[in-house]
Amino acid sequence: MDHERSFTTEELEEVILHLCRMKAEEFAVIGYEQVSEREIRNYFNDKYRHKGHPPLHQLVNDILSLSVPQFMNWMTMQAFKGAPF
């Protein structure tokens, strides 16, 4: 029998931040030590701002497959917009 566990909003945010922390650590290993888990979370908040958040499995995939160029392009655009990091 397949039982899908439902998460509280707080648990879901904790899981997402953990994945973002893992991605930030991955970026640090390849020389991008300044990238924080919160900045990566902000990237995804911005990415899904108009479409709404995707299903959890897609969000997990998106976080784990985020590349440095994708993230840095977004950071550059945020700098041009004058957005605080």
Number of C-alpha atoms within 10 A of each C-alpha: 3 4 5 6 6 8 10 9 9 9 11 13 13 12 14 18 16 14 19 24 19 16 22 20 18 16 18 14 10 9 10 13 12 11 19 19 19 14 17 21 19 14 19 18 13 13 13 13 10 8 8 10 13 11 8 11 8 11 16 15 10 13 18 14 10 16 12 15 9 10 16 12 11 15 17 11 12 14 12 9 9 9 9 6 10
